[in-house]
C-alpha cells in the first residue's frame, strides 16, 4: 500500500513570531524577535505561497511584537521620569 504524499506547508517562522509576540509583553527584548520572524515569514509566504503558509499568525506576531516594543519604550520613559522626580526627594 502506498502512502499518499501530503503537501506539508512550512509555517515555523510564523509560529515563532506569534509565540515571541505573546511572550514579548512580559520580556520586551523578545518582541524584537517577534518582529523579525514575522517579517521573514511574510517575505517567504509572498515569494513561495505554495510552500509557506501562516500569514495570519505572522501578522498577529508582528502586531504583538510592535505592541511589546511600544510598551517597553513607554515603560522605560516613565521609569526614567519617575526616578528623576523621586531623586529630588532623596530616593
C-alpha positions as CSV (number, residue, x, y, z in Angstrom):
1,X,0.0,0.0,0.0
2,X,1.3,3.4,-1.0
3,X,1.2,6.3,1.4
4,X,-0.3,9.4,-0.1
5,X,2.1,12.3,-0.3
6,X,0.9,15.1,1.7
7,X,1.7,18.7,0.7
8,X,3.1,19.8,4.0
9,X,3.3,23.6,4.3
10,X,6.0,25.3,6.3
11,X,4.9,27.8,8.9
12,X,7.7,27.7,11.5
13,X,8.7,31.3,11.3
14,X,5.0,32.4,11.6
15,X,4.6,30.3,14.7
16,X,7.9,31.6,16.2
17,X,6.7,35.2,15.5
18,X,3.4,34.5,17.3
19,X,5.0,32.8,20.3
20,X,7.6,35.5,20.7
21,X,4.9,38.2,20.3
22,X,2.9,36.6,23.1
23,X,5.9,36.3,25.4
24,X,7.2,39.7,24.4
25,X,4.6,41.5,26.6
26,X,6.5,40.2,29.6
27,X,10.0,40.2,28.2
28,X,10.3,43.2,25.9
29,X,13.6,42.1,24.2
30,X,11.8,39.0,22.8
31,X,9.4,41.4,20.9
32,X,12.3,42.2,18.6
33,X,12.4,38.5,17.6
34,X,8.6,38.6,17.0
35,X,9.0,41.5,14.6
36,X,12.0,39.9,12.7
37,X,10.4,36.4,12.5
38,X,7.1,38.0,11.4
39,X,8.7,39.9,8.6
40,X,10.8,37.0,7.4
41,X,7.7,34.7,7.4
42,X,5.7,37.3,5.3
43,X,8.6,37.6,2.8
44,X,8.8,33.8,2.4
45,X,5.0,33.5,2.1
46,X,4.9,36.2,-0.6
47,X,7.7,34.6,-2.6
48,X,6.6,30.9,-2.3
49,X,2.9,30.8,-1.3
50,X,2.7,27.1,-2.3
51,X,5.4,26.2,0.2
52,X,4.9,28.5,3.1
53,X,1.8,29.4,5.0
54,X,0.7,31.0,8.3
55,X,0.2,34.6,7.1
56,X,-2.4,35.3,9.9
57,X,0.0,34.0,12.6
58,X,2.8,36.1,11.2
59,X,0.7,39.3,11.1
60,X,-0.5,38.6,14.7
61,X,3.1,38.1,15.8
62,X,4.1,41.3,14.1
63,X,1.3,43.3,15.8
64,X,2.1,41.8,19.2
65,X,5.8,42.4,18.7
66,X,5.3,46.1,17.8
67,X,3.0,46.5,20.7
68,X,5.5,44.9,23.0
69,X,8.2,47.3,21.8
70,X,6.0,50.3,22.2
71,X,5.1,49.1,25.7
72,X,8.8,48.7,26.6
73,X,9.5,52.2,25.3
74,X,6.7,53.8,27.3
75,X,7.6,51.9,30.4
76,X,11.3,52.9,30.1
77,X,10.4,56.5,29.6
78,X,8.0,56.5,32.6
79,X,10.6,54.7,34.7
80,X,13.2,57.4,33.9
81,X,10.8,60.2,34.6
82,X,9.7,58.8,37.9
83,X,13.2,58.1,39.1
84,X,14.3,61.7,38.2
85,X,11.4,63.2,40.0
86,X,12.0,61.0,43.1
87,X,15.7,61.8,43.0
88,X,14.9,65.3,44.2
89,X,13.3,63.8,47.3
90,X,16.3,61.7,48.2
91,X,15.1,58.4,47.0
